[in-house]
């Protein structure tokens, strides 16, 4: 799939009381190889819990991070409090989220695949926006997925001609089992890679901190993958 121009891609809600606009932060395409069908899930930027359009006290006192991932039929909303809560993950019909969404996904018009470490480094030094696609598959279930995301942090070393992507969050799909609703397979994750054939992920999961449990990026997963990097100039 042709990479998006993430600097210009947004979702806008249809609800008249709040036509909220979200910046698109990543998209994940889940593909059923047997049927040839696929679904795209669009993860948007995080915000804080708020009293929208109030006259004062705009933020919830018991505040939490708020991050939706929108799908064609079902969406998932993540609410991360300071401690572990049952409200962390809520599945809703997409039409029930702000009366549905308008997708403004701008496909890059000047896109170049970066096929060498040197090309990746030069695009980095030239301050060109870079988009990654990480493709994973599970032979047992016949499912595969492409996670696409703008590279926010890129490590480079000129002398050794190497790079390393470290970015997120992305909507990470568990392909090890088939779900009636593909949205149920999604978790939030950060992704790291420095080669074209594998990717390491750290998933947000319940994590013990002293006597408490919190949601934190702590569950490590390493997968064979196909990683591609693109310069998206406009």
Order of alpha helices (4+ residues) and beta strands (2+ residues): beta-beta-beta-beta-beta-beta-beta-beta-beta-alpha-beta-beta-beta-beta-beta-beta-beta-beta
